[in-house]
Amino acid sequence: MNGADQWQDEVLAGPGGAMTDEVGVITGPLTLRTTVTGAGLVRFDVQYKDADEWYTLTGSPRPHHGAPAALHAAAVAAVRAGGGALAPGGGPV
């Protein structure tokens, strides 16, 4: 799904997976969703592929500085790399 304010991709998490606020590190085949939430922020959520429950990627939400699609691409790359991937976007909100 690639709409004006939401992007979603399936991604295989690299070694060390992706860090979530709710359950810590998750690994394996995941779905990553990036959503523009307003006020210049994007939210990153991940789930096990085909699961119902979504988890917040640690560090989310982040300011998008006018480039939410680029941050989604960076988040996909980070999850693929693994290592306890966090939400991209630099410093604190």
N, C-alpha and C positions, 0 to 999 in steps of 0.2 A: 504494500500500500504506500503510495507516495502522493499525498494530498498537499494542499497549500500550507497546512499547519501540523501535519503528522507524517512520520516516516516509520516504516517497519520492515525489518529484514530478519531472515533466519541466519544464524551464525554459529559456527562450531567454536566454542570457547577453547582458547589455548591452554597449555599447562598452567595450573594455578587459578584458572577460571576468572569469574567476575565477582566483585565484592558487592553484597547487598546489605541494606540497613537491617532487614528483617531476619535473615537466616545466615548471614555470613557469605562465604564463598559458594557459588554454584558453578557446576562444570557441565561439559557435554554439549549436545545440540540445544541451542537457546533461541528465543525470539527476542529481539531488541526493538523497543518502540520509543521514538522520540516525539514529544508533543510540545508545541508552543503553548504556554499557559497564560500568556499575557504579561504585562509589565516588563517586557524584554527578557523573559525567562523561558528556558526549555526544561522539560522533565524527561528523564531517562528511566525506563522501566524494562525489566527483563523477566522472562519466564522460561521454564523448561518447555521445549517444543511440544505443542499440542496440549499443554496443561491449562488449567483454568486460572490459577493464582499468579498474579504479577507481583514482582518485588522491585523496590526502588534501588537503582544503581547508586552506590554510595557516592556522595558529592552532588547529587541531584537535589533540587534544580540548580541550573547555572544560567548566567546571563549569556545571550546568544550574539550580542553586538551586531545584529543584522544578518547573521549567517547561520541560521538553524540547520540548514541542510548540510553545511560543512561540519558542524558539530556532530550530526548524526553519523556522517562518514567517519569522523574521528573516533566516535564511540564504537562503531563496528570494528574498526582497526584495533582499538584497544582490547576489545573482548576477544578478537581472534588471537591477539598476542598473549592474552592471559595475564598471569602474574598478579591476580587479585585486581583486575581492571577497575578503574574508577571512572566516574563521569568526567569527560574532557571539559576544558574551558578555562583553565587558568586558576586564578586566585578565588578567594571567597566571594560570595554574592554581595 
